[in-house]
Every structure is written in structure tokens, then in C-alpha cells.
């Protein structure tokens, strides 16, 4: 992923380092780089990956926002972002 462009960095309370980066959509497709392999044997890593997929599906697809990227950026600045097990920041 090109980190020179705007992207979101996702962290999870069960991981010491950020778990994923998300780039702005091109033709309604968001680029996602996971910081861990998708075929993990650790149950905690598998849970983190499942959480990443569930959260991204919710905020970028299921909410059906007119501009999901703008909404994801907005959500990074809300109080719920701070108290959730999943946090995001926009860079």
C-alpha cells in the first residue's frame, strides 16, 4: 500500500502493534493490508483478523453511507473510537 496517500491505521486491544492499514477506495474497492498472515493457527490472531474483517465490512459496506471513506475518517475522531476494542486513526 502506498503510505504517501491518505490511509487509516487500525489497532486492536489484543495486539501490541497496528493490525491493518486501509487505503481510500478506487472504483468502490478498498485496499487493505493486514499486518499478519491470513492463515494463522493462533486463536487470538484469528480473532483479530475476524474482527478486522467484521469492522471494515460494517463501517465501509453495511452502514451504506453515501461516502464510506469520509464516514470512516469521521469515526476515527469520535469518542466511541477511543473506548472500542478496535481503534483507527487517519493519516
C-alpha positions in Angstrom: 0.0 0.0 0.0 1.2 3.5 -0.8 1.5 5.2 2.6 2.2 8.5 0.9 -1.6 8.7 0.3 -4.3 9.0 2.9 -4.9 5.8 4.8 -6.4 4.5 8.0 -4.3 2.6 10.5 -6.3 0.1 12.6 -5.2 -1.1 16.1 -6.8 -3.8 18.3 -6.6 -4.0 22.0 -5.3 -7.6 21.8 -2.3 -6.6 19.6 0.7 -4.6 20.5 1.2 -3.2 17.0 -1.3 -1.9 14.4 -3.1 -4.8 12.7 -4.1 -3.3 9.4 -3.9 -0.3 7.0 -6.8 0.7 4.7 -6.4 2.9 1.7 -9.1 5.1 0.1 -11.3 3.3 -2.4 -10.7 3.1 -6.1 -13.8 2.0 -8.0 -15.6 1.2 -4.7 -12.8 -1.2 -3.6 -10.7 -0.5 -0.5 -7.1 -1.8 -0.3 -6.4 -3.5 3.0 -3.0 -4.6 4.2 -3.1 -6.9 7.2 -0.1 -6.9 9.4 -0.4 -10.6 10.0 -0.8 -13.6 7.8 -4.4 -14.6 7.0 -3.8 -18.3 7.7 -2.9 -18.2 11.4 -3.0 -21.0 13.8 -3.2 -18.8 16.9 -6.8 -18.4 18.1 -6.1 -14.8 19.3 -4.7 -13.9 15.9 -7.6 -15.5 14.1 -10.0 -13.5 16.3 -8.1 -10.2 15.5 -8.4 -11.0 11.7 -12.1 -11.8 12.1 -12.6 -8.5 14.0 -10.8 -6.6 11.3 -13.0 -8.1 8.6 -16.2 -7.5 10.6 -15.3 -3.9 11.4 -14.3 -3.0 7.9 -17.5 -4.6 6.5 -19.6 -2.7 9.0 -18.2 0.7 8.5 -17.3 0.6 4.8 -20.2 -1.5 3.4 -23.1 -2.4 5.8 -23.8 1.1 7.1 -24.4 2.0 3.4 -23.1 5.6 3.9 -23.0 7.8 0.8 -19.3 8.3 1.4 -17.9 5.4 3.5 -14.4 6.8 3.4 -15.5 10.1 4.9 -17.5 8.3 7.5 -14.6 6.1 8.5 -12.4 9.2 8.9 -15.1 10.9 11.0 -15.4 7.8 13.1 -11.7 7.9 13.9 -12.3 11.1 15.8 -15.3 10.0 17.8 -15.3 9.0 21.5 -16.6 5.6 20.6 -13.4 5.0 18.7 -11.4 5.5 21.9 -13.4 3.1 24.0 -13.9 0.4 21.4 -11.6 -2.7 21.3 -10.8 -1.5 17.8 -9.3 1.9 17.2 -8.5 3.7 14.0 -6.5 6.8 13.1 -6.4 8.7 9.9 -3.0 9.7 8.4 
